[in-house]
Amino acid sequence: MKILVIGGGGREHAIIRKLRENPAAETIYALPGNGGIAADAECVNIGAKDLEGILRFAREKEIDYAVVAPDDPLALGCVDLLEEAGIPCFGPRKNAAEIEGSKVFAKNLMKKYGIPTAAFEVFTSPEEALAYLETAPIPTVVKADGLALGKGVTVAMTREEAKNAVREIMEEKKFGASGDRIVIEEYLEGPEVSVLSFTDGTTLIPMVSSMDHKRAGDGDTGLNTGGMGTVAPNPFYTEEVAQECMERIFLPTIRAMKAEGREFRGCLYFGLMITADGPKVIEYNCRFGDPETQVVLPLLESDLLEIMRAVTEGCLKDADVRFRKGSACCVVLASEGYPAHYEKGFEIDIPADVLPHVFVAGAALKDGKLVTSGGRVLGVTATAGTLPDAVREAYALADRITFANRFYRKDIGAKALAACK
């Protein structure tokens, strides 16, 4: 079976590793992949947003199944294009990917169908937004409407910070057309939880919950990043919370999407906050999270390829989806200066026995050697029977990987560990 995975980060590396466990996966192509993924799949230099190039390649190689992993190609309609060419895919079609592609769409969907989320206002002009902020409750949250590489959200603790966010997004066009509209929403408090789920549009099966660490520095300080590490499961996501989420958020969301003529098939990501008033949706993603995937999939006991095909074929209710008991921790090793300016091109040394625990995100092959090529370079994941053991092992592995200007947070899992005591 020839499988095509679109994307080239740590998430895609984790997906590819899991797909390889199925003996039917004879050949896996990654478009574009990266220097680390090249050890587990055949990488082809076709960008994830080059839809015509992807289609051409898929036809030429007679691909049997495709996994479209990143948000951009999903929002552009990559799944639609491949399916119309007769290639079955894992991932939502363009009209369903709108749940992540537009914050305004997602917020209006939740409002219409009574799905718990923060109160919000939508603005199409900076003047109106700035006028609103003169009297709006502070702190507040300012969000660009469209995709912004996970960086289009500002949690503003002061009125001036909120106004600056509006100016950056709407006047300076920091995120281009993604900032033509913005959402200004109520500031919520409570522990955050990430829940990835498999869904075929009717059945929804949540995966193990996780906790992301977005800020660059220890103690949740510094700039927002794409994620500096994760742990799973999230101790704040109790059985009672899970039940409430299923009844008030998860199933209502997929039913709402179907009612809107936007049936969602693929991985639907729920970014949640457990507030004093119960769980509320902070955001939806139309795909596997990064780096949440790097802790969730190593705990999956069942066959990922079979689950994905069941999603595509609309028979998820009959699929075997099991997660092992225990915990996982992923520590992201980044380039000093990320997410702002950083240097790259430094050789990475990974001991052979550590490699199976590494998911590469920003690295390239140069003269046969792995070198840094991005801000988030790689993630190191350890699984263990308990969370303290998983955290300890992840850091022990991370300490054995070296490259110039390496940095990583030293407190991944600290909040979760404190909650477990």
WOTA-V943055 format. One record per residue. N is the residue number from 1. PHI is phi in whole degrees, 0 to 359 (999 if undefined). Layout:
N;PHI + N;PHI
This chain:
1;999 + 2;262 + 3;245 + 4;244 + 5;244 + 6;272 + 7;131 + 8;207 + 9;238 + 10;296 + 11;301 + 12;296 + 13;297 + 14;295 + 15;296 + 16;297 + 17;302 + 18;288 + 19;297 + 20;296 + 21;292 + 22;275 + 23;299 + 24;287 + 25;280 + 26;290 + 27;228 + 28;239 + 29;256 + 30;242 + 31;242 + 32;271 + 33;70 + 34;202 + 35;300 + 36;278 + 37;299 + 38;302 + 39;282 + 40;240 + 41;205 + 42;272 + 43;272 + 44;233 + 45;282 + 46;236 + 47;295 + 48;294 + 49;260 + 50;274 + 51;299 + 52;294 + 53;295 + 54;297 + 55;298 + 56;301 + 57;297 + 58;299 + 59;291 + 60;299 + 61;270 + 62;51 + 63;297 + 64;271 + 65;203 + 66;234 + 67;241 + 68;262 + 69;265 + 70;278 + 71;291 + 72;303 + 73;296 + 74;294 + 75;293 + 76;278 + 77;99 + 78;298 + 79;296 + 80;304 + 81;296 + 82;292 + 83;295 + 84;295 + 85;270 + 86;87 + 87;255 + 88;295 + 89;227 + 90;258 + 91;141 + 92;284 + 93;288 + 94;305 + 95;290 + 96;274 + 97;294 + 98;302 + 99;297 + 100;256 + 101;295 + 102;221 + 103;297 + 104;296 + 105;301 + 106;298 + 107;294 + 108;293 + 109;298 + 110;295 + 111;297 + 112;296 + 113;255 + 114;67 + 115;271 + 116;300 + 117;203 + 118;289 + 119;298 + 120;207 + 121;225 + 122;249 + 123;229 + 124;246 + 125;225 + 126;296 + 127;299 + 128;295 + 129;295 + 130;293 + 131;295 + 132;299 + 133;290 + 134;298 + 135;235 + 136;293 + 137;299 + 138;237 + 139;295 + 140;212 + 141;236 + 142;247 + 143;232 + 144;292 + 145;295 + 146;265 + 147;293 + 148;214 + 149;55 + 150;73 + 151;242 + 152;268 + 153;238 + 154;239 + 155;270 + 156;268 + 157;271 + 158;229 + 159;296 + 160;293 + 161;297 + 162;295 + 163;295 + 164;298 + 165;297 + 166;299 + 167;298 + 168;299 + 169;285 + 170;265 + 171;265 + 172;276 + 173;55 + 174;304 + 175;245 + 176;63 + 177;295 + 178;299 + 179;257 + 180;296 + 181;233 + 182;228 + 183;246 + 184;247 + 185;230 + 186;303 + 187;278 + 188;258 + 189;235 + 190;140 + 191;291 + 192;268 + 193;224 + 194;253 + 195;231 + 196;274 + 197;216 + 198;270 + 199;211 + 200;255 + 201;99 + 202;237 + 203;268 + 204;229 + 205;238 + 206;291 + 207;268 + 208;298 + 209;289 + 210;213 + 211;231 + 212;269 + 213;232 + 214;277 + 215;286 + 216;288 + 217;253 + 218;304 + 219;69 + 220;56 + 221;249 + 222;85 + 223;286 + 224;290 + 225;236 + 226;285 + 227;131 + 228;259 + 229;158 + 230;211 + 231;227 + 232;213 + 233;283 + 234;272 + 235;295 + 236;282 + 237;267 + 238;283 + 239;299 + 240;293 + 241;295 + 242;299 + 243;296 + 244;296 + 245;296 + 246;298 + 247;283 + 248;257 + 249;235 + 250;295 + 251;294 + 252;301 + 253;292 + 254;289 + 255;290 + 256;296 + 257;297 + 258;294 + 259;296 + 260;274 + 261;75 + 262;231 + 263;311 + 264;259 + 265;236 + 266;147 + 267;253 + 268;255 + 269;259 + 270;250 + 271;267 + 272;241 + 273;234 + 274;270 + 275;270 + 276;296 + 277;265 + 278;104 + 279;291 + 280;227 + 281;278 + 282;272 + 283;200 + 284;250 + 285;239 + 286;265 + 287;198 + 288;300 + 289;281 + 290;225 + 291;257 + 292;299 + 293;303 + 294;289 + 295;251 + 296;283 + 297;293 + 298;298 + 299;267 + 300;282 + 301;275 + 302;282 + 303;275 + 304;296 + 305;298 + 306;295 + 307;295 + 308;299 + 309;294 + 310;295 + 311;297 + 312;299 + 313;273 + 314;76 + 315;233 + 316;298 + 317;300 + 318;263 + 319;277 + 320;267 + 321;236 + 322;228 + 323;242 + 324;285 + 325;288 + 326;123 + 327;225 + 328;220 + 329;223 + 330;240 + 331;251 + 332;269 + 333;263 + 334;239 + 335;273 + 336;307 + 337;108 + 338;300 + 339;265 + 340;266 + 341;279 + 342;210 + 343;264 + 344;220 + 345;97 + 346;269 + 347;293 + 348;253 + 349;250 + 350;237 + 351;303 + 352;303 + 353;283 + 354;271 + 355;311 + 356;298 + 357;262 + 358;254 + 359;244 + 360;273 + 361;246 + 362;238 + 363;213 + 364;232 + 365;266 + 366;226 + 367;54 + 368;80 + 369;245 + 370;278 + 371;231 + 372;292 + 373;219 + 374;208 + 375;286 + 376;271 + 377;274 + 378;198 + 379;239 + 380;248 + 381;244 + 382;235 + 383;245 + 384;202 + 385;292 + 386;230 + 387;295 + 388;303 + 389;292 + 390;295 + 391;296 + 392;301 + 393;292 + 394;299 + 395;290 + 396;297 + 397;290 + 398;300 + 399;294 + 400;267 + 401;258 + 402;231 + 403;196 + 404;298 + 405;59 + 406;287 + 407;212 + 408;203 + 409;290 + 410;262 + 411;236 + 412;297 + 413;91 + 414;298 + 415;296 + 416;294 + 417;297 + 418;297 + 419;289 + 420;280 + 421;284
